[in-house]
Amino acid sequence: MQYRKDRYGEPISLLGYGCMRFTKNGNSIDLDKAERELMLAIKSGVNYLDTAYIYPGSEVAVGEILHRNHCREEIRLATKLPQYYIKSGAAIEKYFNEQLTRLQTDYIDYYLMHMLTDVAAWEKLKKLGIEAWITQKKKEGKIRNIGFSFHGNTEMFIQILDAYDWDFCQIQYNYMDEHTQAGRTGLQEAAKRGIPVIIMEPLRGGKLVDLLPEKAKKRIAEDPKKRTPAELAFRWLWEQPEVTCVLSGMNSEEMIRENVRIASEVQTGEFTEEDFSLIEAVKKDIQDTLKVGCTGCGYCMPCPKGIDIPAAFRCYNHMYTEKKGAGRHEYLQTVCLQKDFRPVSACVECGKCESHCPQHLAIRQKLKEADGKLLPFYYKIGLKVVKKLGLFW
């Protein structure tokens, strides 16, 4: 296993263990199987474990496995405050203490504000005293590093980066999200500030393996280096020195051994022109299945009515390149939960976007097509409930 450094020089394994996808028997985690797999990873050098309050059963399972095997000090434990549930300063303390109990520990190595989508969510926490609370917990040694996980656009990510003296952050990043969400720009901006970056969804929940177009699968299979789709995606990430650790939701011993092998062999700068060309060709194969040929360049922005046009098209495409529910969930999570969200239906067909589009897309027509697809009525009802309860702002 190879390691990169956190902000304070502590080693973090290139490969991290994402503990959201433990195998389940019915509604419960198969604890014995999870223990075998997690301990294989730890013994193979994986030292960064990622869980969260809202991952069903995960914190309890991780805590029990570490307790059984007396290896808490060997690993770096990361979990997340469910900031969207927080209504008071007392609630912050309540959730944190519950997490310590679940995890059978008295400190957290890497504590994240979970799923910040908008700087307004951080401002809400500040009003509730989160900064003083963090300072106290770090002083007590109960939190060693403070960070946030993010779903949103690049501009918002940079605003959040600059809103606090963060020790680390976590973003969704893979070769298909190179220029969406925080993206490569966000990754590099974090690096400029000396903030380590943990990567989630390196395979888009397996979609860059299982749901690749047949043409892309064939292209990868014919590559002389004989890398699997997963290996190609991981190596593309680790090629970038700004990437500190890549999380993988491993749920088989075979998967763990393979990912550990790659993380032990990979070297920054090993990608050749042919490798980058292969990635671009695979991306094109995926993009050829898209509903809208939007590259996410952002020339259409800002929309006078506040619609996030690139995000809408990205998620609309996801509905057809992956699954409808996946695209809708992406739209809800990365766009709709921002405080200043404006629905696609707000378009007044002014045409300003089309006059700046390098791809000469019929944006107004495509927005009409996307309207209703992205937010069916039951999503709209759920969104109204979330906003009424003020869960994110």
C-alpha positions, -999 to 999 in steps of 0.1 A, spaced: 0 0 0 12 35 -7 3 66 13 -1 103 8 0 129 36 -28 148 54 -25 184 63 -4 176 94 19 151 77 0 119 88 -1 91 63 -34 83 46 -36 52 24 -42 59 -13 -71 35 -11 -98 42 15 -126 19 26 -161 33 20 -183 17 46 -217 25 31 -221 -6 10 -215 -35 35 -233 -66 24 -267 -70 41 -289 -100 51 -323 -85 48 -322 -51 65 -292 -59 87 -255 -58 78 -238 -92 76 -214 -84 103 -192 -115 100 -187 -109 63 -181 -72 68 -155 -81 95 -136 -104 72 -135 -79 44 -127 -49 65 -99 -67 84 -84 -79 51 -82 -43 39 -67 -31 72 -41 -59 72 -33 -50 36 -25 -14 46 -58 5 42 -59 29 71 -88 53 61 -123 42 69 -153 63 59 -188 61 74 -216 84 83 -245 88 107 -271 82 81 -256 50 66 -279 24 81 -261 3 106 -226 13 93 -213 32 123 -224 4 147 -208 -22 125 -175 -4 121 -174 3 159 -180 -34 167 -154 -47 142 -127 -23 154 -135 -32 190 -134 -70 183 -101 -67 167 -85 -42 190 -72 -21 160 -87 14 166 -53 30 168 -42 15 136 -67 33 114 -79 68 106 -117 69 113 -139 93 94 -176 100 100 -200 128 93 -223 151 112 -258 151 96 -259 189 94 -292 188 76 -308 176 108 -293 202 131 -316 228 146 -296 239 176 -262 239 192 -273 212 216 -282 189 186 -246 191 173 -234 177 207 -261 151 208 -254 136 174 -216 137 180 -219 118 213 -242 93 197 -216 87 170 -189 82 196 -211 56 213 -219 38 180 -182 37 170 -170 27 205 -144 54 205 -136 86 223 -123 105 193 -128 109 155 -98 114 133 -117 130 104 -150 146 111 -170 160 82 -200 183 78 -221 159 57 -232 169 22 -228 206 21 -244 217 -12 -245 254 -5 -225 279 16 -259 288 32 -258 255 50 -225 263 66 -237 298 75 -267 282 93 -243 260 114 -221 291 122 -252 308 137 -257 277 159 -221 280 172 -204 253 152 -171 271 150 -167 274 188 -179 238 191 -152 226 167 -125 246 185 -135 230 218 -136 194 204 -102 198 188 -88 212 220 -102 182 239 -87 158 213 -121 144 203 -118 157 168 -84 157 151 -93 170 116 -124 189 105 -138 189 69 -168 186 47 -183 165 20 -197 182 -10 -223 179 -38 -229 210 -58 -211 231 -84 -175 243 -86 -182 279 -77 -201 269 -46 -173 245 -36 -147 272 -38 -169 295 -16 -172 268 10 -134 261 8 -129 298 17 -156 299 44 -135 282 71 -100 269 78 -107 233 68 -83 204 74 -96 183 45 -126 179 22 -144 151 3 -158 154 -33 -174 132 -59 -148 129 -87 -142 106 -116 -133 109 -152 -170 116 -161 -172 143 -134 -140 159 -144 -158 192 -151 -189 188 -130 -196 191 -93 -164 203 -77 -145 190 -106 -108 192 -115 -109 229 -109 -122 224 -73 -96 197 -67 -68 220 -77 -82 249 -58 -82 228 -26 -47 217 -33 -36 253 -37 -49 259 -2 -31 229 12 -64 211 18 -62 173 13 -90 159 -9 -108 125 -3 -125 111 -34 -159 95 -33 -178 78 -62 -147 70 -82 -167 46 -102 -200 65 -99 -215 38 -77 -202 11 -101 -217 27 -132 -183 32 -148 -180 -5 -147 -214 -22 -149 -233 4 -170 -207 13 -196 -219 12 -232 -209 -19 -250 -186 1 -273 -167 14 -243 -164 -20 -227 -150 -34 -260 -126 -5 -263 -112 -11 -228 -110 -49 -233 -89 -44 -265 -64 -21 -247 -30 -38 -247 -25 -31 -210 -55 -53 -202 -68 -31 -174 -104 -36 -161 -128 -6 -163 -124 -2 -125 -86 -2 -127 -85 24 -155 -108 47 -135 -87 43 -103 -54 48 -121 -68 80 -138 -75 94 -103 -42 84 -87 -24 99 -117 -33 133 -101 -11 142 -71 -38 164 -57 -59 133 -49 -51 122 -13 -73 91 -10 -99 73 -31 -128 57 -13 -141 23 -26 -172 6 -13 -156 -28 -14 -178 -58 -5 -158 -88 -16 -124 -101 -8 -115 -103 -45 -124 -66 -49 -102 -56 -19 -72 -76 -32 -75 -61 -66 -79 -25 -54 -50 -29 -30 -28 -43 -58 -35 -12 -79 -30 12 -50 4 -5 -43 16 -3 -79 3 30 -93 27 59 -98 19 96 -105 29 104 -141 26 68 -154 -3 77 -178 8 79 -214 -8 99 -242 -24 66 -253 -39 62 -218 -54 97 -218 -67 91 -253 -84 59 -242 -101 78 -213 -113 104 -238 -126 78 -262 -145 60 -234 -160 93 -223 -171 100 -259 -187 65 -261 -207 74 -229 -215 109 -242 -228 95 -275 -257 80 -255 -266 114 -241 -299 132 -245 -282 166 -247 -247 171 -261 -238 195 -233 -201 196 -223 -208 215 -191 -186 244 -202 -209 270 -185 -209 295 -214 -247 296 -211 -244 309 -176 -255 329 -157 -292 324 -166 -312 355 -160 -337 334 -141 -312 316 -120 -316 281 -137 -284 260 -134 -286 249 -171 -254 227 -172 -265 208 -140 -300 203 -154 -286 188 -186 -261 167 -168 -287 151 -146 -311 147 -175 -284 128 -194 -278 106 -163 -314 95 -164 -307 78 -197 -270 68 -196 -275 53 -161 -310 50 -146 -339 75 -144 -339 74 -106 -301 80 -105 -304 112 -126 -333 125 -106 -315 118 -73 -284 136 -87 -305 166 -96 -323 167 -62 -290 164 -43 -267 187 -63 -291 214 -75 -325 214 -58 -311 215 -22 -294 248 -28 -311 278 -11 -314 298 -44 -327 268 -65 -347 277 -96 -365 249 -114 -362 243 -151 -398 255 -155 -387 290 -146 -372 294 -181 -388 324 -200 -371 314 -233 -351 347 -236 -325 329 -257 -295 344 -240 -281 310 -232 -283 298 -268 -264 329 -281 -234 319 -261 -234 281 -265 -203 268 -283 -222 236 -291 -251 256 -307 -276 235 -287 -313 242 -288 -312 249 -250 -347 262 -247 -362 232 -264 -340 208 -244 -350 225 -211 -386 219 -221 -379 182 -227 -361 180 -193 -389 198 -174 -411 172 -157 -386 144 -164 -362 157 -137 -388 165 -111 -419 143 -113 -447 153 -90 -436 131 -61 -401 146 -61 -417 181 -61 -438 171 -30 -408 158 -13 -388 189 -21 -416 211 -6 -415 191 26 -377 194 29 -379 231 24 -408 235 48 -388 217 75 -357 238 67 -335 208 67 -307 223 46 -308 260 54 
